[in-house]
Every structure is written in C-alpha cells, then in structure tokens.
Amino acid sequence: MDWEAWQQSWDRQQELYLPDREERFRVMLDLVEAAAGKSPRVLDLACGTGTLSRRLFARLPEASSVAVDRDPTLLAIARGSFDGDARIEFVVADLEEPGWTAGLSPRLFDAVLTATATHWMPPHRLDRLYRDLLPLLRPGGLLLNADHMPDPRTPRLNALDEIVQRTHQERSRADGARDWEQWWSDVAEAPELSSEFAASRAIFDNRTPGEPQSLTWHRDHLRAAGFAETGVPWRSVTDAVIVAIR
C-alpha cells in the first residue's frame, strides 16, 4: 500500500480549502517548541491522517504523540504511514461522547493540537471538550486549535474572503486538485480501503454538522473551562489559531 500517496492526496485536498495551512502549522509548532522544548508530549486531537504529528516529528524528532480520532479510513492511512514508529500511539475515541478520555494514559501532555476539526461539533459539545482537555495538560501546557472562526460583525469582509477562497479553489481545481467529495470518491474506489470506507460512512452519513463559532466564543469558553490565558498567534479573515494556557 502506498500510504505516502494517500497522505499527499489528503494534503492537496485540504490545501484546496486552506492555502495557508502550512503557515498555521508552523505557528502552532513554534509555540509548542517554545513551551516544551525539543521533546514535547503532544495530544493530536481529531488527528485524521496524522497531519500534525507528521509535522511535529519533522520539526521535533524527539517528540511523542498520542493521536485520537474515530474515522476508520483516516486512521488506517495514519497507522499505515507511521507503521513501526514508536513515537506515536493511536487511540480510537469519539470526542463528542462523555468519557472519551478513558482510553488515555494518566500522564499529562505538554500540548494539545487540533486543526480544522472542532467546527464540526455542536457548541455544547465543544464546550464540554474544552473542559475535558484542561486536566489533560500539565500546568503551563498549551491547547492550540486552528479552525474556522469567522467574525459575524464583519459580513462584508467575510464576503470578500469568500470570493478570495473561491478564486483559489478554482485555480487549484484547474491544476488538478481533488475536492472533498472527489477525494472520498477515490477512497470508495480503492479496494484496499473498502471496509474502512464503509465504516466511515456508517459513522458520518447521518451526522448533523455543527457551525463554526467566532473567535470571541472560543476565547470565552476556554476561559470558562479554566484556562489561565488565551491568545491569537495567527489570524486570517475567517480562520484563526487560538492558544490557551493552563
């Protein structure tokens, strides 16, 4: 199985929607290294194909990661990509369910990283997730969340950003990039992932999508969860990286 080809196709599909994806990852890892040095213990939350852990190990080879997700297809690609790598452990868990942390060891993390995942969650469940994460971090540990965080007070600016994003997507498609639906169609046609694809669809086909919350919402709920400080180390018109310190 060419797991690297699947990783590259996933990256290109994601970059169709997030042209500044690598920049936000760099900012996140800058802070992790500043806070925890060269060998941080990281929780890769909603890890998908392991994108963040791949960047983490490339930047900090002595780091370790616990990667959590529930999507069978994305986890299969992640596990295949990291086969034999003792620095990473995979945990299957539904972050929207109470008690999802039961599968984690009691050892505290230096950082929790997640990207483009929490906007799928209803607000009350994301609020609970933030409260779940606080006790998993050591004092001074970081939670970094990169996601869609539009400002409802700037509708005209948001509309301009939508035009910018649409133009980028049109150019990327013309250059051969696959979009979300096309990527999953490729998975459906791959016999080596047939059982994982069926399991993924069983989980997500009837899912009710959440809505992106504003940056203000995230800051307010992180503080209510008990985090000592919050800040914004990276921002575009409608996306942001928010950091919270225990």
Secondary structure as UniProt FT lines:
FT   HELIX           3..17
FT   TURN            19..20
FT   HELIX           21..36
FT   TURN            37..38
FT   STRAND          41..45
FT   TURN            48..50
FT   HELIX           51..59
FT   TURN            61..62
FT   STRAND          64..69
FT   HELIX           72..81
FT   TURN            82..84
FT   TURN            86..87
FT   STRAND          88..92
FT   TURN            95..96
FT   TURN            98..99
FT   HELIX           100..103
FT   STRAND          109..115
FT   HELIX           118..120
FT   HELIX           123..133
FT   HELIX           134..136
FT   STRAND          137..148
FT   TURN            152..153
FT   HELIX           155..174
FT   TURN            175..176
FT   HELIX           180..188
FT   HELIX           191..193
FT   HELIX           194..204
FT   TURN            205..206
FT   HELIX           215..225
FT   STRAND          229..235
FT   STRAND          239..245
//
